[in-house]
Amino acid sequence: MPVLGLDHVQLAIPAGGEDKARAFWTGLLGLTEVPKPPQLSPSGCWFTGGALSLHLGVDKDFRPATKAHPALLVDDLADLRARLEAAGHTTRDDTAIEGYARFFADDPFGNRLEFMQRT
């Protein structure tokens, strides 16, 4: 049976990081928070936007993902970069990939994120 697609991406956050996560993912990136199923842990938070479903789970032994990362497609990379930098997030260029403009940045906890726009 082949894989049909990707249902969601999960990133780890430290205990008590939900408010910072909300400020970043909803306030800065424009995702919408959605309720978690009641049978799951009340810690962490879930977001959605476009085709993205993002689950943030609390890890008591949290260490940021500094290599593994989600690559998020956006429709205005320059605007997003300006908003991230204005909010104090460092953005980093990397090797060019044909058909895309892209950069990397970290979430408030140091998890690596790639932002891409088709060219």
LOGU-268150 format. One record per atom (N, C-alpha, C): residue in three letters; x, y, z. Coordinates in steps of 0.1 Angstrom, whole numbers, plus 2048, in hexadecimal, padded with zeros to 3 digits. Atoms other than C-alpha are relative to their C-alpha. Layout:
BEGIN
alaXYZ ...
//
This chain:
BEGIN
met8097F4800 met800800800 met80980C800 pro7F77F4800 pro8108217F6 pro7FC80B80A val8027F57F7 val81383F80D val7F780A7F8 leu80A7F7807 leu7F6857804 leu80380F801 gly7FD7F27FF gly804877811 gly80580380E leu7FB7FC7F3 leu80F88A830 leu7F4806808 asp80B7FC7F8 asp7F588F84B asp80480D809 his7FC7F47F7 his8088A7863 his80F7FF802 val7F37FF7FB val82A8B286F val80080280F gln7FF7FD7F2 gln8338B0893 gln80E805804 leu7F37FA7FA leu84E8C68A4 leu7FF80080F ala8008007F1 ala8588C48C8 ala80380E805 ile7FE7F37FA ile8578E28DF ile8037FD80F pro7FE8027F1 pro8628E6904 pro7F3802808 ala80C7FE7F7 ala8498E4920 ala7FE80F803 gly8047F27FE gly836905924 gly8038097F4 gly7FD7F880B gly83F910901 gly7F48037F7 glu80C7FE808 glu81B9118F4 glu7FD80F7FC asp8037F2803 asp8169378F6 asp80A8067F6 lys7F67FB80A lys83793E8E4 lys7FD7FA7F2 ala80380780C ala82D9248CA ala7F48077F9 arg80C7F9806 arg80B9358C5 arg80480D7FA ala7FC7F3805 ala81B9578C1 ala8077FF7F3 phe7F980280C phe8329498A6 phe7F87FB7F5 trp80780780A trp81C932893 trp7F38077FC thr80C7F9804 thr7FC946894 thr80380F7FE gly7FD7F1801 gly80896A89A gly8098047F5 leu7F67FC80A leu82696A883 leu7FD7F97F3 leu80180880C leu81F94E86A leu7F17FE7FB gly80E7FF805 gly7F9951868 gly7F87F2800 leu80880C7FF leu7EF92D870 leu7F580180A thr80C8007F7 thr7CF925882 thr8027F580A glu80080B7F6 glu7CF9128A3 glu7F37F87FF val80C809800 val7B88F48A3 val8007F880D pro8008087F3 pro7AC8E08C2 pro8067F27FE lys7FB80E800 lys7BE8C08CA lys7F57F7805 pro80A80A7FC pro7A98A18CF pro8017FF810 pro8008007F2 pro79F8A08F4 pro8077F4807 gln7F980C7FB gln7AE87D8F9 gln80F801800 leu7F17FE801 leu7D188B8F2 leu80480980C ser7FA7F87F5 ser7E889C90B ser7FC80F7FE pro8037F2802 pro7DD8C0912 pro80B8097FD ser7F57F7803 ser8008CD90D ser8027FF7F1 gly7FE7FE80E gly80C8D88EB gly7F58077F9 cys80A7F9808 cys7F78E78CF cys8017FC7F2 trp80180380E trp7EC8E18AC trp7FC80C7F7 phe8037F4809 phe7EA8F988E phe7FD7FA7F2 thr80380380E thr7DE8F886A thr80180D7F8 gly8007F5809 gly7E290E84C gly8037FA7F2 gly7FE80580D gly7DE906827 gly7FF7F0801 ala7FF80F7FF ala7E88E1823 ala8087FB80C leu7F78037F5 leu7FD8E2843 leu7F87FD80D ser8058037F3 ser7F38D0863 ser80D7FF809 leu7F48007F8 leu80D8D787E leu7FC7FD80F his8038047F2 his80D8C68A0 his80D803808 leu7F57FD7F7 leu8248D48BC leu7FE7F880D gly8018087F4 gly82A8BB8D8 gly80B803809 val7F77FD7F5 val83B8C18F9 val8097F4802 asp7F680A7FD asp85B8AD8FE asp80780480D lys7FA7FC7F3 lys8678AD922 lys80F8007FF asp7F17FF802 asp88B8A7915 asp8028077F3 phe8007F880D phe8878C18F9 phe80E8037FC arg7F47FB806 arg8A48C78E2 arg7FB8047F2 pro8057FC80D pro89E8DB8C2 pro8057F87F5 ala7FC80780C ala89F8CB8A0 ala80880A7F8 thr7F77F6807 thr8BD8DD890 thr8037FB7F2 lys7FD80580E lys8C08C7870 lys7F27FC7FA ala80E804805 ala89E8B686B ala7F780C800 his8087F4800 his8848CF861 his7F47FE7F6 pro80A80080A pro8638D484F pro80380C7F6 ala7FE7F580A ala8648E982F ala7F28057FD leu80D7FA801 leu84690082D leu7FF8097F4 leu8027F880C leu83990E80C leu7F880C804 val8067F47FE val82F93280D val7FD8077F3 asp8037F980D asp82194B7F3 asp80780D7FF asp7F87F3800 asp83696A7FD asp80C7FE809 leu7F48037F8 leu85895F809 leu80780D805 ala7F97F37FC ala86698380A ala7F880680C asp8087FA7F5 asp84998F820 asp8027F880D leu7FE8087F4 leu84D972838 leu80E802806 arg7F37FE7FB arg87297783A arg80180D808 ala8007F37F9 ala86D99C843 ala7F97FF80D arg8078017F3 arg85399385E arg8087F880A leu7F88077F7 leu86997986D leu80C808806 glu7F57F87FC glu88799086E glu7FC80B809 ala8057F57F8 ala8739AD87C ala7FC7FB80E ala8038067F3 ala868995898 ala80C7FA807 gly7F48047F9 gly88C98D8A0 gly8057F27FC his7FB80D804 his89096C88E his80A8017F5 thr7F680080B thr8B096687A thr7FC7F77F5 thr80380880C thr8AB95A857 thr80D7FC7F9 arg7F3805806 arg8C6946844 arg7FD7FB7F2 asp80080580D asp8CB94081F asp8077F3800 asp7F980D802 asp8D791E812 asp8027FE7F1 thr7FE80380F thr8E090E7F1 thr7F38027F9 ala80C7FE809 ala8C89187D5 ala7FB7F37FB ile80680C806 ile8B08FE7C9 ile7F78057F4 glu8077FC80C glu8A29017A6 glu7F1800802 gly80F8007FF gly87D90C7A6 gly7FB80680D tyr8047FB7F3 tyr87D91A7C9 tyr80980B805 ala7F87F77F7 ala8889387DE ala7FD7FA80E arg8018067F3 arg88E92D802 arg80A80680A phe7F77FC7F5 phe89D935823 phe7FD7F780C phe8038077F3 phe8A0925846 phe7FF80A80B ala8017F97F3 ala896933868 ala7FD7F680B asp8038097F5 asp89092588A asp7F3805807 asp80B7FC7F7 asp87092489F asp80580580D pro7FB7FA7F3 pro8729348C2 pro8087F6808 phe7FA80A7F8 phe8809138CF phe80D7FB7FA gly7F4805807 gly89C90E8B6 gly7FE7F57F6 asn80280A80A asn88B8F589F asn8028077F2 arg7FD7FB80E arg8978FA87B arg7F47FF7F7 leu80B7FF809 leu87D904862 leu8058057F2 glu7FD7FB80D glu88090883C glu7F48067FA phe80B7F9807 phe86A921829 phe8038017F2 met7FE80180E met86691D804 met7F58067F8 gln80A7FB80A gln85492E7E7 gln8047FB7F2 arg7FD80480E arg8519207C4 arg80380C7F8 thr7FD7F4809 thr8609377AA thr7FC7FC7F2 
//
